[in-house]
Amino acid sequence: MALAALEGGTNLAALQQHLLTAFPELQQLEGAMVLALNEEYVERAEMAAQMLSAGDTVALIPPISGG
């Protein structure tokens, strides 16, 4: 999804909320998924402070396990 579809001055928390609304199936993963901004994990407490810019890459990382 292009950032142009969102309001200017959007932060990572607002993008996450937009995605949860646009794709309700993601809501079951909300507490477990992690977001990364430009290949760096972002702590949940820091998402509101992370402002998005044109060209940023955001990744939604689902819960994973290994062994």
PAPANU-793341 format. One record per atom (N, C-alpha, C, O): residue number from 1; residue in three letters; atom name; x negated, y, z negated. Coordinates in pm, whole numbers, plus 50000, padded with zeros to 5 digits. Example, Ala and Ser with C-alpha at 12.3 -4.5 7.8 and 13.67 -1.06 7.14 Angstrom:
<sites>
+-----+------+------+-------+-------+-------+
! seq ! type ! atom !    c1 !    c2 !    c3 !
+-----+------+------+-------+-------+-------+
!   1 !  ALA !    N ! 48681 ! 49431 ! 49220 !
!   1 !  ALA !   CA ! 48770 ! 49550 ! 49220 !
!   1 !  ALA !    C ! 48680 ! 49670 ! 49220 !
!   1 !  ALA !    O ! 48576 ! 49668 ! 49154 !
!   2 !  SER !    N ! 48715 ! 49775 ! 49292 !
!   2 !  SER !   CA ! 48633 ! 49894 ! 49286 !
!   2 !  SER !    C ! 48710 ! 50003 ! 49213 !
!   2 !  SER !    O ! 48659 ! 50114 ! 49196 !
+-----+------+------+-------+-------+-------+
</sites>
This chain:
<sites>
+-----+------+------+-------+-------+-------+
! seq ! type ! atom !    c1 !    c2 !    c3 !
+-----+------+------+-------+-------+-------+
!   1 !  MET !    N ! 49915 ! 49884 ! 50000 !
!   1 !  MET !   CA ! 50000 ! 50000 ! 50000 !
!   1 !  MET !    C ! 49910 ! 50124 ! 50000 !
!   1 !  MET !    O ! 49816 ! 50132 ! 49921 !
!   2 !  ALA !    N ! 49938 ! 50216 ! 50084 !
!   2 !  ALA !   CA ! 49859 ! 50338 ! 50092 !
!   2 !  ALA !    C ! 49895 ! 50431 ! 49978 !
!   2 !  ALA !    O ! 50012 ! 50441 ! 49940 !
!   3 !  LEU !    N ! 49796 ! 50499 ! 49924 !
!   3 !  LEU !   CA ! 49822 ! 50595 ! 49816 !
!   3 !  LEU !    C ! 49910 ! 50710 ! 49863 !
!   3 !  LEU !    O ! 49975 ! 50775 ! 49780 !
!   4 !  ALA !    N ! 49914 ! 50736 ! 49992 !
!   4 !  ALA !   CA ! 49998 ! 50843 ! 50044 !
!   4 !  ALA !    C ! 50145 ! 50819 ! 50010 !
!   4 !  ALA !    O ! 50224 ! 50913 ! 50011 !
!   5 !  ALA !    N ! 50182 ! 50696 ! 49979 !
!   5 !  ALA !   CA ! 50320 ! 50664 ! 49945 !
!   5 !  ALA !    C ! 50355 ! 50708 ! 49804 !
!   5 !  ALA !    O ! 50472 ! 50708 ! 49766 !
!   6 !  LEU !    N ! 50254 ! 50747 ! 49723 !
!   6 !  LEU !   CA ! 50276 ! 50789 ! 49586 !
!   6 !  LEU !    C ! 50254 ! 50939 ! 49573 !
!   6 !  LEU !    O ! 50194 ! 51002 ! 49660 !
!   7 !  GLU !    N ! 50303 ! 50994 ! 49463 !
!   7 !  GLU !   CA ! 50286 ! 51137 ! 49437 !
!   7 !  GLU !    C ! 50138 ! 51169 ! 49416 !
!   7 !  GLU !    O ! 50061 ! 51085 ! 49370 !
!   8 !  GLY !    N ! 50100 ! 51291 ! 49450 !
!   8 !  GLY !   CA ! 49963 ! 51336 ! 49425 !
!   8 !  GLY !    C ! 49935 ! 51336 ! 49276 !
!   8 !  GLY !    O ! 50025 ! 51356 ! 49195 !
!   9 !  GLY !    N ! 49811 ! 51313 ! 49239 !
!   9 !  GLY !   CA ! 49773 ! 51310 ! 49098 !
!   9 !  GLY !    C ! 49815 ! 51183 ! 49027 !
!   9 !  GLY !    O ! 49832 ! 51183 ! 48905 !
!  10 !  THR !    N ! 49833 ! 51076 ! 49101 !
!  10 !  THR !   CA ! 49876 ! 50949 ! 49043 !
!  10 !  THR !    C ! 49760 ! 50884 ! 48966 !
!  10 !  THR !    O ! 49646 ! 50884 ! 49011 !
!  11 !  ASN !    N ! 49793 ! 50828 ! 48851 !
!  11 !  ASN !   CA ! 49692 ! 50755 ! 48776 !
!  11 !  ASN !    C ! 49719 ! 50605 ! 48790 !
!  11 !  ASN !    O ! 49820 ! 50563 ! 48845 !
!  12 !  LEU !    N ! 49627 ! 50527 ! 48739 !
!  12 !  LEU !   CA ! 49636 ! 50382 ! 48754 !
!  12 !  LEU !    C ! 49757 ! 50325 ! 48682 !
!  12 !  LEU !    O ! 49818 ! 50229 ! 48730 !
!  13 !  ALA !    N ! 49794 ! 50380 ! 48568 !
!  13 !  ALA !   CA ! 49912 ! 50333 ! 48495 !
!  13 !  ALA !    C ! 50039 ! 50356 ! 48576 !
!  13 !  ALA !    O ! 50127 ! 50270 ! 48578 !
!  14 !  ALA !    N ! 50050 ! 50472 ! 48642 !
!  14 !  ALA !   CA ! 50167 ! 50500 ! 48725 !
!  14 !  ALA !    C ! 50173 ! 50407 ! 48845 !
!  14 !  ALA !    O ! 50281 ! 50362 ! 48884 !
!  15 !  LEU !    N ! 50057 ! 50377 ! 48904 !
!  15 !  LEU !   CA ! 50054 ! 50283 ! 49016 !
!  15 !  LEU !    C ! 50100 ! 50145 ! 48971 !
!  15 !  LEU !    O ! 50178 ! 50079 ! 49040 !
!  16 !  GLN !    N ! 50052 ! 50101 ! 48855 !
!  16 !  GLN !   CA ! 50094 ! 49970 ! 48805 !
!  16 !  GLN !    C ! 50246 ! 49967 ! 48786 !
!  16 !  GLN !    O ! 50312 ! 49871 ! 48825 !
!  17 !  GLN !    N ! 50302 ! 50071 ! 48726 !
!  17 !  GLN !   CA ! 50446 ! 50076 ! 48705 !
!  17 !  GLN !    C ! 50521 ! 50074 ! 48838 !
!  17 !  GLN !    O ! 50623 ! 50008 ! 48852 !
!  18 !  HIS !    N ! 50469 ! 50148 ! 48936 !
!  18 !  HIS !   CA ! 50530 ! 50149 ! 49070 !
!  18 !  HIS !    C ! 50529 ! 50009 ! 49131 !
!  18 !  HIS !    O ! 50629 ! 49965 ! 49189 !
!  19 !  LEU !    N ! 50418 ! 49938 ! 49117 !
!  19 !  LEU !   CA ! 50408 ! 49803 ! 49173 !
!  19 !  LEU !    C ! 50501 ! 49705 ! 49101 !
!  19 !  LEU !    O ! 50560 ! 49618 ! 49164 !
!  20 !  LEU !    N ! 50514 ! 49720 ! 48969 !
!  20 !  LEU !   CA ! 50603 ! 49633 ! 48894 !
!  20 !  LEU !    C ! 50749 ! 49655 ! 48933 !
!  20 !  LEU !    O ! 50829 ! 49562 ! 48931 !
!  21 !  THR !    N ! 50782 ! 49778 ! 48969 !
!  21 !  THR !   CA ! 50917 ! 49809 ! 49015 !
!  21 !  THR !    C ! 50940 ! 49759 ! 49157 !
!  21 !  THR !    O ! 51044 ! 49702 ! 49188 !
!  22 !  ALA !    N ! 50841 ! 49782 ! 49243 !
!  22 !  ALA !   CA ! 50853 ! 49742 ! 49384 !
!  22 !  ALA !    C ! 50848 ! 49591 ! 49402 !
!  22 !  ALA !    O ! 50909 ! 49537 ! 49494 !
!  23 !  PHE !    N ! 50775 ! 49523 ! 49315 !
!  23 !  PHE !   CA ! 50758 ! 49377 ! 49325 !
!  23 !  PHE !    C ! 50792 ! 49315 ! 49189 !
!  23 !  PHE !    O ! 50702 ! 49283 ! 49112 !
!  24 !  PRO !    N ! 50921 ! 49298 ! 49160 !
!  24 !  PRO !   CA ! 50964 ! 49249 ! 49028 !
!  24 !  PRO !    C ! 50901 ! 49117 ! 48985 !
!  24 !  PRO !    O ! 50888 ! 49090 ! 48866 !
!  25 !  GLU !    N ! 50861 ! 49034 ! 49081 !
!  25 !  GLU !   CA ! 50798 ! 48906 ! 49044 !
!  25 !  GLU !    C ! 50666 ! 48927 ! 48970 !
!  25 !  GLU !    O ! 50621 ! 48836 ! 48901 !
!  26 !  LEU !    N ! 50605 ! 49044 ! 48982 !
!  26 !  LEU !   CA ! 50481 ! 49073 ! 48909 !
!  26 !  LEU !    C ! 50506 ! 49095 ! 48760 !
!  26 !  LEU !    O ! 50414 ! 49084 ! 48680 !
!  27 !  GLN !    N ! 50630 ! 49125 ! 48723 !
!  27 !  GLN !   CA ! 50661 ! 49156 ! 48583 !
!  27 !  GLN !    C ! 50627 ! 49041 ! 48490 !
!  27 !  GLN !    O ! 50591 ! 49064 ! 48374 !
!  28 !  GLN !    N ! 50636 ! 48918 ! 48538 !
!  28 !  GLN !   CA ! 50603 ! 48804 ! 48453 !
!  28 !  GLN !    C ! 50453 ! 48797 ! 48421 !
!  28 !  GLN !    O ! 50412 ! 48730 ! 48327 !
!  29 !  LEU !    N ! 50371 ! 48868 ! 48499 !
!  29 !  LEU !   CA ! 50226 ! 48869 ! 48477 !
!  29 !  LEU !    C ! 50177 ! 48997 ! 48409 !
!  29 !  LEU !    O ! 50057 ! 49010 ! 48382 !
!  30 !  GLU !    N ! 50268 ! 49090 ! 48382 !
!  30 !  GLU !   CA ! 50227 ! 49223 ! 48336 !
!  30 !  GLU !    C ! 50130 ! 49221 ! 48218 !
!  30 !  GLU !    O ! 50031 ! 49294 ! 48220 !
!  31 !  GLY !    N ! 50157 ! 49140 ! 48118 !
!  31 !  GLY !   CA ! 50069 ! 49138 ! 48001 !
!  31 !  GLY !    C ! 49939 ! 49062 ! 48022 !
!  31 !  GLY !    O ! 49847 ! 49073 ! 47941 !
!  32 !  ALA !    N ! 49931 ! 48985 ! 48129 !
!  32 !  ALA !   CA ! 49815 ! 48900 ! 48151 !
!  32 !  ALA !    C ! 49724 ! 48947 ! 48264 !
!  32 !  ALA !    O ! 49606 ! 48914 ! 48266 !
!  33 !  MET !    N ! 49779 ! 49024 ! 48360 !
!  33 !  MET !   CA ! 49693 ! 49064 ! 48471 !
!  33 !  MET !    C ! 49606 ! 49184 ! 48433 !
!  33 !  MET !    O ! 49640 ! 49263 ! 48345 !
!  34 !  VAL !    N ! 49495 ! 49195 ! 48501 !
!  34 !  VAL !   CA ! 49400 ! 49302 ! 48480 !
!  34 !  VAL !    C ! 49390 ! 49380 ! 48611 !
!  34 !  VAL !    O ! 49400 ! 49323 ! 48719 !
!  35 !  LEU !    N ! 49371 ! 49511 ! 48600 !
!  35 !  LEU !   CA ! 49353 ! 49592 ! 48720 !
!  35 !  LEU !    C ! 49207 ! 49635 ! 48731 !
!  35 !  LEU !    O ! 49140 ! 49660 ! 48631 !
!  36 !  ALA !    N ! 49160 ! 49642 ! 48854 !
!  36 !  ALA !   CA ! 49024 ! 49691 ! 48881 !
!  36 !  ALA !    C ! 49036 ! 49809 ! 48975 !
!  36 !  ALA !    O ! 49117 ! 49809 ! 49067 !
!  37 !  LEU !    N ! 48955 ! 49910 ! 48950 !
!  37 !  LEU !   CA ! 48950 ! 50028 ! 49035 !
!  37 !  LEU !    C ! 48810 ! 50037 ! 49092 !
!  37 !  LEU !    O ! 48712 ! 50049 ! 49018 !
!  38 !  ASN !    N ! 48801 ! 50032 ! 49224 !
!  38 !  ASN !   CA ! 48672 ! 50037 ! 49292 !
!  38 !  ASN !    C ! 48574 ! 49934 ! 49236 !
!  38 !  ASN !    O ! 48458 ! 49964 ! 49207 !
!  39 !  GLU !    N ! 48625 ! 49812 ! 49221 !
!  39 !  GLU !   CA ! 48547 ! 49695 ! 49180 !
!  39 !  GLU !    C ! 48501 ! 49699 ! 49035 !
!  39 !  GLU !    O ! 48407 ! 49628 ! 48998 !
!  40 !  GLU !    N ! 48566 ! 49781 ! 48950 !
!  40 !  GLU !   CA ! 48535 ! 49788 ! 48808 !
!  40 !  GLU !    C ! 48664 ! 49763 ! 48730 !
!  40 !  GLU !    O ! 48764 ! 49831 ! 48752 !
!  41 !  TYR !    N ! 48661 ! 49666 ! 48639 !
!  41 !  TYR !   CA ! 48777 ! 49641 ! 48555 !
!  41 !  TYR !    C ! 48810 ! 49766 ! 48475 !
!  41 !  TYR !    O ! 48721 ! 49839 ! 48432 !
!  42 !  VAL !    N ! 48940 ! 49789 ! 48454 !
!  42 !  VAL !   CA ! 48985 ! 49904 ! 48375 !
!  42 !  VAL !    C ! 49064 ! 49850 ! 48256 !
!  42 !  VAL !    O ! 49158 ! 49772 ! 48272 !
!  43 !  GLU !    N ! 49024 ! 49892 ! 48137 !
!  43 !  GLU !   CA ! 49094 ! 49852 ! 48015 !
!  43 !  GLU !    C ! 49234 ! 49913 ! 48017 !
!  43 !  GLU !    O ! 49254 ! 50025 ! 48066 !
!  44 !  ARG !    N ! 49331 ! 49840 ! 47964 !
!  44 !  ARG !   CA ! 49470 ! 49886 ! 47962 !
!  44 !  ARG !    C ! 49482 ! 50025 ! 47898 !
!  44 !  ARG !    O ! 49559 ! 50109 ! 47946 !
!  45 !  ALA !    N ! 49408 ! 50050 ! 47791 !
!  45 !  ALA !   CA ! 49414 ! 50178 ! 47721 !
!  45 !  ALA !    C ! 49359 ! 50294 ! 47804 !
!  45 !  ALA !    O ! 49388 ! 50410 ! 47776 !
!  46 !  GLU !    N ! 49280 ! 50263 ! 47906 !
!  46 !  GLU !   CA ! 49217 ! 50366 ! 47990 !
!  46 !  GLU !    C ! 49291 ! 50392 ! 48121 !
!  46 !  GLU !    O ! 49253 ! 50481 ! 48196 !
!  47 !  MET !    N ! 49397 ! 50315 ! 48149 !
!  47 !  MET !   CA ! 49463 ! 50325 ! 48279 !
!  47 !  MET !    C ! 49525 ! 50462 ! 48305 !
!  47 !  MET !    O ! 49521 ! 50510 ! 48418 !
!  48 !  ALA !    N ! 49580 ! 50525 ! 48203 !
!  48 !  ALA !   CA ! 49643 ! 50657 ! 48222 !
!  48 !  ALA !    C ! 49540 ! 50764 ! 48254 !
!  48 !  ALA !    O ! 49572 ! 50863 ! 48319 !
!  49 !  ALA !    N ! 49417 ! 50744 ! 48210 !
!  49 !  ALA !   CA ! 49311 ! 50843 ! 48234 !
!  49 !  ALA !    C ! 49243 ! 50824 ! 48370 !
!  49 !  ALA !    O ! 49169 ! 50913 ! 48415 !
!  50 !  GLN !    N ! 49266 ! 50711 ! 48435 !
!  50 !  GLN !   CA ! 49201 ! 50682 ! 48564 !
!  50 !  GLN !    C ! 49285 ! 50739 ! 48678 !
!  50 !  GLN !    O ! 49381 ! 50676 ! 48722 !
!  51 !  MET !    N ! 49248 ! 50855 ! 48725 !
!  51 !  MET !   CA ! 49318 ! 50919 ! 48836 !
!  51 !  MET !    C ! 49274 ! 50855 ! 48968 !
!  51 !  MET !    O ! 49156 ! 50822 ! 48986 !
!  52 !  LEU !    N ! 49368 ! 50838 ! 49058 !
!  52 !  LEU !   CA ! 49340 ! 50775 ! 49187 !
!  52 !  LEU !    C ! 49313 ! 50881 ! 49293 !
!  52 !  LEU !    O ! 49372 ! 50989 ! 49292 !
!  53 !  SER !    N ! 49224 ! 50848 ! 49384 !
!  53 !  SER !   CA ! 49189 ! 50936 ! 49496 !
!  53 !  SER !    C ! 49201 ! 50859 ! 49626 !
!  53 !  SER !    O ! 49198 ! 50736 ! 49628 !
!  54 !  ALA !    N ! 49216 ! 50932 ! 49735 !
!  54 !  ALA !   CA ! 49219 ! 50870 ! 49867 !
!  54 !  ALA !    C ! 49093 ! 50786 ! 49885 !
!  54 !  ALA !    O ! 48983 ! 50832 ! 49854 !
!  55 !  GLY !    N ! 49109 ! 50666 ! 49935 !
!  55 !  GLY !   CA ! 48995 ! 50578 ! 49959 !
!  55 !  GLY !    C ! 48965 ! 50484 ! 49845 !
!  55 !  GLY !    O ! 48884 ! 50393 ! 49861 !
!  56 !  ASP !    N ! 49028 ! 50504 ! 49728 !
!  56 !  ASP !   CA ! 49007 ! 50412 ! 49617 !
!  56 !  ASP !    C ! 49062 ! 50274 ! 49652 !
!  56 !  ASP !    O ! 49156 ! 50260 ! 49729 !
!  57 !  THR !    N ! 49000 ! 50172 ! 49593 !
!  57 !  THR !   CA ! 49047 ! 50035 ! 49608 !
!  57 !  THR !    C ! 49095 ! 49987 ! 49472 !
!  57 !  THR !    O ! 49022 ! 49994 ! 49372 !
!  58 !  VAL !    N ! 49218 ! 49938 ! 49469 !
!  58 !  VAL !   CA ! 49274 ! 49884 ! 49345 !
!  58 !  VAL !    C ! 49302 ! 49737 ! 49367 !
!  58 !  VAL !    O ! 49361 ! 49698 ! 49468 !
!  59 !  ALA !    N ! 49260 ! 49656 ! 49271 !
!  59 !  ALA !   CA ! 49285 ! 49512 ! 49276 !
!  59 !  ALA !    C ! 49363 ! 49470 ! 49153 !
!  59 !  ALA !    O ! 49335 ! 49513 ! 49041 !
!  60 !  LEU !    N ! 49463 ! 49386 ! 49175 !
!  60 !  LEU !   CA ! 49538 ! 49324 ! 49064 !
!  60 !  LEU !    C ! 49481 ! 49185 ! 49047 !
!  60 !  LEU !    O ! 49488 ! 49102 ! 49137 !
!  61 !  ILE !    N ! 49426 ! 49160 ! 48930 !
!  61 !  ILE !   CA ! 49360 ! 49032 ! 48902 !
!  61 !  ILE !    C ! 49456 ! 48948 ! 48816 !
!  61 !  ILE !    O ! 49484 ! 48984 ! 48702 !
!  62 !  PRO !    N ! 49506 ! 48836 ! 48872 !
!  62 !  PRO !   CA ! 49597 ! 48752 ! 48794 !
!  62 !  PRO !    C ! 49521 ! 48678 ! 48686 !
!  62 !  PRO !    O ! 49398 ! 48672 ! 48689 !
!  63 !  PRO !    N ! 49593 ! 48622 ! 48589 !
!  63 !  PRO !   CA ! 49525 ! 48543 ! 48487 !
!  63 !  PRO !    C ! 49455 ! 48423 ! 48551 !
!  63 !  PRO !    O ! 49507 ! 48359 ! 48643 !
!  64 !  ILE !    N ! 49336 ! 48395 ! 48502 !
!  64 !  ILE !   CA ! 49258 ! 48282 ! 48555 !
!  64 !  ILE !    C ! 49203 ! 48202 ! 48438 !
!  64 !  ILE !    O ! 49193 ! 48252 ! 48326 !
!  65 !  SER !    N ! 49169 ! 48080 ! 48465 !
!  65 !  SER !   CA ! 49103 ! 47997 ! 48363 !
!  65 !  SER !    C ! 48999 ! 47914 ! 48433 !
!  65 !  SER !    O ! 49004 ! 47892 ! 48555 !
!  66 !  GLY !    N ! 48909 ! 47869 ! 48357 !
!  66 !  GLY !   CA ! 48802 ! 47787 ! 48414 !
!  66 !  GLY !    C ! 48760 ! 47683 ! 48313 !
!  66 !  GLY !    O ! 48809 ! 47678 ! 48200 !
!  67 !  GLY !    N ! 48670 ! 47602 ! 48358 !
!  67 !  GLY !   CA ! 48629 ! 47499 ! 48264 !
!  67 !  GLY !    C ! 48494 ! 47447 ! 48294 !
!  67 !  GLY !    O ! 48445 ! 47359 ! 48223 !
+-----+------+------+-------+-------+-------+
</sites>
